[in-house]
């Protein structure tokens, strides 16, 4: 039996580390639900999911090709990875939650997690991130399990990544690169692809790597037959400088393209504003069930997958309250801890849907080991979006059918406005619809007009957007008495005077 007053022996420390790794690889309480993706009738045919699943990395395929024609028919080999985490503050369990999330990210990217390593140190080593001793130990683990990639749960400086690769002898990827890879796989729309490419280039630019003299363009300026003479010869533009210039040019072009796409979305939002159509935005941590909730509320049939960042392109659907008022529901990209700032910048135009909303449904996975941490991470990103501070927020505790009731009670005691639902079973959906109807702005301008029969479009808009207390058909037109938004009220009054 171990004496609690003594320092743990190296063997005991190794046993503790092995236990941590076992818990990480057991995948209990990760950001992915156990048992795979579960769909309901509200999710529809899920044709996008069929398309996404058509090409999957699979285990057991050799990298050697017997016939070159095999290239066209092979599926991609499953990448085998080892995870590495470094933490200074907090408990070991908090570090495990973060590493389990990294495991979920790796699996979403199409990798197979073989092992994990956690290290506690005050600050990451400036040279190798882990320190030379731990890096050598990691190299032994990588060789023993046959991994071809190491994923670090943090951001690596270019020099740290190179130093680690020199020691471990396999590819090293940090958390940001992993998330960017997932976004690149899942982007579908033209704007989404442009946003992801811009974020990737911003990440790549400071990490370009040269290989000595072979990367140099030795003759610069006008030389040779140009007759420029002596003193005009120089080292010229090196290959890495050329690459940087091309990347900057491509980034500038992407920014122009994204800026050119923005007016279409702004015009749509302006049209909804002009027609006084209230907007509800759904935001939250990745894999919290936002798309499932949108399907449960509207039957939109958008893609639902038990994977991180399954939704990248915003989806806007029209819905109606029980009393007939029209509003829109927007599903947005999910957030994650330490979301790369390149992605926040690139997706800023998309996230503006949240800042322009009348109500924010902040969806939280109540079954997650650290729901409060998810709430804090989402709010940190939302704070960078203009106008969000003025949008009323409701915490929607999703997955109530598998959540711990004590956790739900704890969160409801801390948050001002909450509701408990399960998009899978339908629990609480009717109550959420009532809450949305009560929270949406109501028409506030009283109207009593006779609308000519030639303006039936205005009567229809009054039914959709306003509140009618009395409607009567007279000889001169349709008598309407009720309330409407300011813009519609002005149009009604103008039409009644004609």
SVG drawing of the C-alpha trace seen along z (x, -y; Angstrom):
<svg xmlns="http://www.w3.org/2000/svg" viewBox="-70 -60 100 65">
<polyline fill="none" stroke="black" stroke-width="0.4" points="0.0,0.0 1.3,-3.5 2.2,-5.7 0.3,-9.0 2.9,-11.0 5.7,-9.9 6.4,-11.3 5.1,-9.0 7.7,-6.7 8.5,-6.9 6.5,-3.7 3.5,-5.2 3.7,-8.3 3.8,-6.2 0.7,-4.3 -1.1,-7.6 -0.2,-8.8 -1.3,-5.5 -4.6,-5.8 -5.2,-9.3 -4.4,-8.1 -6.9,-5.2 -9.6,-7.6 -8.9,-9.9 -9.0,-7.1 -12.1,-5.6 -13.9,-8.6 -16.3,-8.9 -17.8,-12.4 -16.1,-13.7 -17.6,-16.4 -18.9,-13.5 -21.9,-11.5 -21.4,-7.8 -23.2,-5.6 -22.8,-7.7 -25.3,-10.1 -29.0,-9.7 -31.6,-11.3 -35.3,-12.1 -38.1,-12.4 -37.6,-16.2 -34.1,-15.8 -35.5,-14.7 -33.5,-12.7 -30.1,-14.0 -28.7,-13.8 -25.8,-16.0 -24.7,-13.5 -24.8,-10.7 -22.6,-12.8 -20.2,-13.7 -19.9,-10.0 -19.2,-8.8 -15.5,-9.2 -14.2,-8.1 -10.7,-7.1 -10.7,-3.5 -8.4,-1.2 -6.1,1.5 -5.3,0.2 -1.7,0.4 0.0,-2.8 1.8,-0.8 0.0,-0.5 0.3,2.6 -1.3,1.0 -1.3,-2.7 -4.9,-2.5 -5.7,-1.7 -5.4,-5.4 -8.7,-6.2 -10.6,-3.7 -8.8,-3.6 -10.2,-5.3 -7.9,-7.4 -5.7,-5.7 -6.7,-6.4 -4.2,-8.8 -2.9,-7.4 -2.2,-10.1 -0.9,-10.6 -2.3,-13.5 -0.1,-15.8 -1.4,-18.2 0.4,-20.7 -1.3,-22.4 -0.1,-24.6 -3.2,-25.6 -6.4,-23.8 -6.9,-20.1 -5.9,-17.0 -9.6,-16.3 -9.9,-19.8 -6.8,-18.9 -8.4,-15.5 -11.6,-17.2 -9.6,-19.4 -7.6,-16.4 -10.8,-14.4 -12.1,-17.3 -8.9,-17.2 -9.5,-13.4 -13.0,-14.3 -11.5,-16.9 -9.0,-14.4 -11.6,-11.8 -13.8,-14.4 -10.8,-15.2 -10.6,-11.5 -7.9,-10.2 -7.5,-7.3 -6.3,-8.2 -3.7,-5.7 -2.3,-7.3 -2.3,-10.5 0.2,-12.3 -0.4,-14.9 2.3,-17.0 2.1,-19.5 4.6,-22.4 4.6,-26.0 5.0,-27.3 5.6,-25.5 9.2,-25.1 10.1,-27.9 12.2,-25.5 10.3,-22.2 7.0,-23.1 7.4,-19.9 11.0,-20.1 13.8,-17.9 13.2,-14.9 9.4,-14.7 9.9,-15.2 12.3,-12.2 9.7,-10.2 7.1,-11.2 9.3,-10.0 9.5,-6.6 5.7,-6.4 5.2,-7.4 7.6,-4.8 6.1,-2.1 2.5,-2.6 3.3,-3.3 1.8,-6.8 2.4,-9.1 1.2,-12.3 1.4,-14.1 -1.4,-16.6 -0.6,-19.2 -3.4,-20.7 -2.3,-24.2 -0.7,-26.7 2.8,-26.0 5.3,-28.6 6.9,-27.7 10.3,-27.0 8.6,-24.7 6.9,-22.7 10.2,-22.3 12.1,-21.3 9.5,-18.7 9.4,-17.2 13.2,-17.0 13.1,-15.0 9.9,-12.9 10.6,-12.3 6.8,-12.5 4.5,-15.3 3.4,-17.6 0.1,-19.5 -1.2,-22.0 -4.8,-22.6 -5.4,-25.5 -4.2,-23.6 -6.5,-20.7 -9.5,-22.9 -8.7,-24.6 -8.4,-21.1 -11.9,-20.2 -13.3,-23.5 -11.7,-22.8 -13.4,-19.4 -16.8,-20.7 -17.1,-24.0 -19.7,-23.7 -20.8,-27.1 -18.7,-29.5 -18.4,-32.0 -17.7,-29.3 -14.8,-27.9 -13.4,-31.4 -13.6,-32.1 -11.8,-28.9 -9.1,-29.4 -8.4,-32.9 -8.0,-31.6 -5.7,-28.8 -3.5,-31.3 -3.3,-33.6 -2.2,-30.6 0.3,-29.4 2.0,-32.8 4.3,-33.0 5.0,-29.3 6.5,-29.0 9.7,-27.1 12.7,-27.6 15.4,-25.0 18.6,-27.0 20.3,-28.0 18.1,-25.8 15.2,-28.1 17.1,-31.2 16.7,-32.9 20.3,-34.1 19.9,-36.6 17.9,-39.6 17.0,-42.8 18.0,-43.3 20.9,-41.0 22.3,-38.9 21.3,-40.2 19.5,-43.2 22.7,-45.2 22.3,-46.7 26.0,-46.2 27.9,-45.8 26.4,-46.5 22.9,-45.4 23.3,-41.8 21.8,-40.7 20.4,-37.7 17.0,-38.4 13.7,-37.2 14.1,-33.9 11.6,-31.2 10.1,-31.8 9.7,-35.5 8.0,-34.6 5.6,-32.3 4.9,-34.9 4.0,-37.5 1.8,-35.0 0.0,-34.2 -0.5,-37.9 -1.9,-38.4 -4.3,-35.5 -5.4,-36.7 -6.1,-40.2 -8.2,-38.6 -10.2,-36.4 -10.9,-39.4 -12.3,-41.3 -14.4,-38.3 -15.8,-37.9 -16.5,-41.6 -18.3,-41.4 -20.5,-38.5 -21.5,-40.5 -24.0,-42.9 -26.3,-40.0 -26.6,-39.0 -26.9,-42.6 -29.7,-43.1 -31.6,-40.0 -31.3,-41.2 -32.4,-44.7 -35.4,-43.3 -36.4,-41.3 -36.0,-44.5 -38.0,-46.6 -40.8,-43.9 -40.5,-43.9 -39.7,-40.2 -38.2,-39.3 -35.0,-37.2 -33.9,-34.5 -30.3,-33.3 -29.1,-29.9 -25.5,-29.8 -23.5,-27.6 -20.6,-25.2 -19.9,-22.7 -21.9,-19.5 -24.3,-21.0 -27.3,-20.1 -28.0,-23.4 -28.9,-21.9 -31.0,-19.2 -32.8,-22.0 -33.4,-24.0 -34.9,-20.9 -37.1,-20.2 -38.4,-23.8 -38.9,-24.2 -38.5,-20.8 -35.7,-22.4 -33.9,-19.1 -30.4,-20.6 -27.5,-18.3 -27.1,-16.6 -24.0,-14.7 -22.3,-13.5 -19.2,-15.4 -17.5,-18.7 -18.2,-21.6 -20.7,-19.6 -22.3,-23.0 -20.3,-25.7 -22.6,-27.5 -25.4,-29.5 -28.9,-28.3 -31.9,-30.7 -35.4,-29.3 -38.8,-30.9 -41.1,-29.9 -44.4,-31.0 -45.6,-31.5 -48.8,-29.9 -50.7,-33.1 -49.4,-33.4 -46.5,-35.9 -43.6,-35.2 -40.0,-35.1 -36.7,-33.7 -34.4,-31.1 -30.7,-31.2 -28.3,-28.3 -24.7,-29.4 -21.2,-27.8 -20.4,-26.2 -17.7,-27.5 -14.9,-25.8 -12.4,-26.6 -9.5,-28.6 -11.2,-29.1 -8.4,-30.3 -8.6,-34.0 -8.2,-33.6 -11.5,-31.8 -13.3,-34.4 -12.1,-37.1 -12.9,-35.1 -16.4,-34.2 -17.1,-37.6 -19.6,-38.4 -21.4,-35.2 -21.6,-35.7 -23.2,-39.1 -26.5,-37.2 -26.2,-36.9 -25.6,-40.6 -28.7,-41.6 -31.1,-39.1 -34.0,-40.0 -33.4,-36.9 -30.3,-34.6 -30.8,-30.9 -27.6,-29.9 -27.6,-26.1 -25.7,-24.1 -24.9,-20.4 -26.2,-19.7 -24.7,-16.2 -21.1,-17.5 -18.6,-17.2 -18.0,-20.9 -21.0,-22.8 -20.1,-26.0 -16.7,-26.0 -18.6,-25.7 -20.9,-28.7 -17.8,-30.8 -16.1,-29.9 -19.1,-30.8 -19.6,-34.1 -15.9,-35.0 -16.3,-34.6 -19.7,-36.4 -18.3,-39.4 -16.2,-40.2 -19.4,-40.6 -20.9,-44.1 -24.4,-44.4 -24.5,-41.1 -24.6,-42.8 -28.0,-44.2 -29.6,-40.9 -31.6,-39.0 -30.0,-35.6 -31.8,-32.4 -29.7,-29.4 -31.2,-26.3 -30.1,-23.2 -30.2,-20.6 -29.8,-16.8 -31.9,-16.8 -32.8,-13.1 -29.2,-12.0 -28.0,-14.9 -27.5,-14.8 -30.5,-16.5 -28.1,-18.0 -26.0,-19.7 -29.2,-21.2 -30.3,-22.5 -26.8,-24.0 -26.8,-25.8 -30.4,-27.1 -29.3,-28.5 -26.5,-30.5 -28.1,-31.7 -30.9,-34.3 -33.0,-32.9 -32.9,-29.1 -35.1,-26.4 -34.5,-22.6 -35.2,-20.7 -34.2,-17.6 -34.1,-18.0 -34.0,-14.2 -37.1,-13.3 -39.0,-16.5 -39.0,-17.3 -39.5,-21.0 -39.8,-22.0 -43.4,-23.3 -42.3,-25.4 -39.4,-26.8 -41.7,-27.8 -43.9,-29.6 -40.9,-31.3 -39.8,-32.5 -43.3,-33.8 -43.3,-35.8 -39.8,-37.2 -40.2,-38.4 -41.0,-42.1 -44.6,-42.8 -46.1,-45.4 -46.6,-48.6 -48.3,-51.2 -52.1,-51.2 -53.9,-51.2 -57.5,-51.6 -57.6,-51.8 -59.8,-50.8 -57.5,-49.1 -58.7,-49.2 -59.4,-45.8 -56.6,-46.4 -54.1,-46.3 -54.7,-42.7 -50.9,-42.4 -51.0,-44.8 -53.9,-42.9 -51.8,-39.7 -48.8,-41.4 -50.9,-42.6 -52.0,-39.0 -48.3,-37.8 -46.6,-40.6 -49.1,-42.5 -51.9,-41.8 -55.5,-42.1 -58.2,-42.8 -61.0,-43.3 -61.4,-42.8 -64.4,-43.7 -65.2,-43.8 -66.9,-47.1 -68.0,-48.7 -64.7,-50.7 -62.3,-48.0 -61.1,-45.9 -61.4,-47.5 -58.5,-46.6 -58.1,-47.5 -55.0,-46.3 -51.3,-47.0 -48.4,-46.9 -44.8,-47.8 -44.0,-51.4 -43.1,-50.7 -46.2,-48.6 -48.4,-51.1 -47.2,-53.9 -47.9,-51.9 -51.4,-51.0 -52.2,-54.6 -50.9,-55.8 -52.9,-53.2 -56.1,-54.1 -55.8,-57.7 -55.6,-56.8"/>
</svg>
